Amino acid sequence: MIRHVWSVLCRQVYVDPETDEVALTLLDLLPAVTDEPAPMMVGTQFDLVTLWYCDIESAAFSYIVKATGPSGRALAETEVPAAQFVPPVHRMRTRLRFAGVAYDGPGVYWFRVMRLVDGQEILDAEVPLAIP
């Protein structure tokens, strides 16, 4: 069975090409937006990195990332394809890059990771990002 282990928002992701080890610079807070009038986009690039685990061979799968603003308004939705788990590989990282996010005012923006299982969306994680 495929299981979600963790998801984090990162300002930078470093991958060692020899060992495939990663170093993540986490992103919890974006700088305050002060431009007048309010911008349409917060143009800071960031990544959503997710770790999955599976202890059996499984078919390729996909998941959806839904971003919502402080008002609850849907800002983005994208389906992310993931490769098939083939033993002895049991762990897989996926990475989704955002060029920015639509501005919905100050507050907490939520990034929801939802796996598609038999046509149903299963909520695996909710990752917050604060914009003062």
C-alpha positions as CSV (number, residue, x, y, z in Angstrom):
1,M,0.0,0.0,0.0
2,I,1.2,3.5,-0.8
3,R,1.6,5.8,2.2
4,H,2.3,9.5,2.5
5,V,5.2,10.1,4.9
6,W,5.7,13.8,4.9
7,S,5.3,17.0,2.8
8,V,7.1,20.3,3.3
9,L,7.4,23.6,1.5
10,C,11.0,24.5,0.7
11,R,12.7,27.7,-0.4
12,Q,15.6,25.6,-1.8
13,V,16.2,21.9,-2.4
14,Y,19.7,20.5,-2.8
15,V,20.1,17.0,-4.2
16,D,23.5,15.2,-4.1
17,P,23.7,13.5,-7.5
18,E,26.0,10.8,-6.2
19,T,24.1,9.7,-3.1
20,D,20.6,11.1,-4.0
21,E,20.5,12.6,-0.5
22,V,18.7,15.9,-0.1
23,A,19.1,19.0,2.0
24,L,16.0,21.1,2.3
25,T,15.6,24.8,3.3
26,L,12.1,24.9,4.7
27,L,9.7,27.7,4.0
28,D,7.1,28.6,6.7
29,L,6.7,32.3,6.1
30,L,6.9,34.5,3.0
31,P,7.9,38.2,3.4
32,A,5.1,40.7,4.0
33,V,3.5,42.0,0.8
34,T,3.6,45.8,0.8
35,D,3.1,46.9,-2.8
36,E,0.1,49.1,-3.4
37,P,-2.2,48.2,-4.9
38,A,-2.1,44.6,-3.7
39,P,-0.3,42.4,-6.2
40,M,-2.0,39.7,-8.2
41,M,0.9,37.2,-7.5
42,V,3.4,36.6,-4.8
43,G,6.3,35.9,-7.1
44,T,8.6,33.9,-4.7
45,Q,9.6,30.5,-6.2
46,F,9.2,27.5,-3.8
47,D,8.8,23.7,-3.9
48,L,6.5,21.2,-2.3
49,V,8.5,18.1,-1.6
50,T,6.7,14.9,-0.6
51,L,8.0,11.5,0.6
52,W,6.0,8.4,-0.2
53,Y,6.5,4.8,1.1
54,C,5.3,1.5,-0.3
55,D,6.3,-2.0,0.9
56,I,4.9,-3.9,-2.2
57,E,5.2,-3.5,-5.9
58,S,2.6,-1.0,-7.0
59,A,1.4,0.7,-10.2
60,A,2.3,4.2,-10.9
61,F,0.0,6.6,-9.0
62,S,-0.8,10.3,-9.0
63,Y,-1.8,12.9,-6.4
64,I,-3.4,16.3,-6.5
65,V,-2.1,19.5,-4.8
66,K,-4.7,22.1,-4.1
67,A,-3.7,25.5,-2.9
68,T,-6.2,27.8,-1.0
69,G,-5.9,31.3,0.3
70,P,-6.8,32.8,3.6
71,S,-10.3,33.5,2.3
72,G,-10.8,29.9,1.4
73,R,-10.6,30.7,-2.3
74,A,-9.1,28.0,-4.5
75,L,-5.8,29.4,-6.0
76,A,-4.3,26.5,-7.8
77,E,-4.8,22.8,-8.4
78,T,-2.5,20.4,-10.2
79,E,-2.2,16.6,-10.6
80,V,1.3,15.2,-10.0
81,P,2.2,11.9,-11.6
82,A,4.5,9.6,-9.6
83,A,6.5,6.6,-10.7
84,Q,5.8,3.0,-9.9
85,F,7.3,1.4,-6.8
86,V,9.4,-1.6,-7.7
87,P,11.2,-3.4,-4.8
88,P,13.8,-3.0,-3.5
89,V,12.8,0.7,-3.7
90,H,10.3,1.5,-1.0
91,R,10.7,5.3,-0.7
92,M,10.1,7.9,-3.3
93,R,10.4,11.7,-3.2
94,T,8.3,13.9,-5.5
95,R,8.8,17.6,-6.1
96,L,6.4,20.2,-7.3
97,R,7.7,23.7,-8.2
98,F,5.6,26.8,-7.8
99,A,6.8,29.9,-9.6
100,G,4.6,31.9,-7.1
101,V,1.1,31.9,-5.7
102,A,-1.9,34.0,-6.4
103,Y,-2.3,36.7,-3.7
104,D,-5.4,36.3,-1.6
105,G,-4.5,38.8,1.1
106,P,-2.5,38.3,4.3
107,G,-2.9,35.1,6.3
108,V,-2.4,31.4,6.0
109,Y,-2.3,29.7,2.6
110,W,-2.9,25.9,2.6
111,F,-1.4,23.3,0.3
112,R,-3.4,20.1,0.4
113,V,-1.9,16.8,-0.8
114,M,-4.6,14.5,-1.9
115,R,-3.9,11.0,-3.3
116,L,-6.3,9.6,-5.9
117,V,-7.5,6.1,-4.8
118,D,-10.2,4.4,-7.0
119,G,-11.4,7.8,-8.2
120,Q,-11.6,9.2,-4.7
121,E,-9.5,12.0,-3.3
122,I,-7.8,11.0,0.0
123,L,-6.4,13.9,2.1
124,D,-2.8,13.0,3.0
125,A,-1.4,16.3,4.2
126,E,-2.1,20.0,4.8
127,V,0.9,22.3,4.7
128,P,0.5,25.9,5.8
129,L,2.3,28.9,4.4
130,A,1.9,32.3,6.2
131,I,2.0,35.6,4.3
132,P,1.8,38.6,6.7
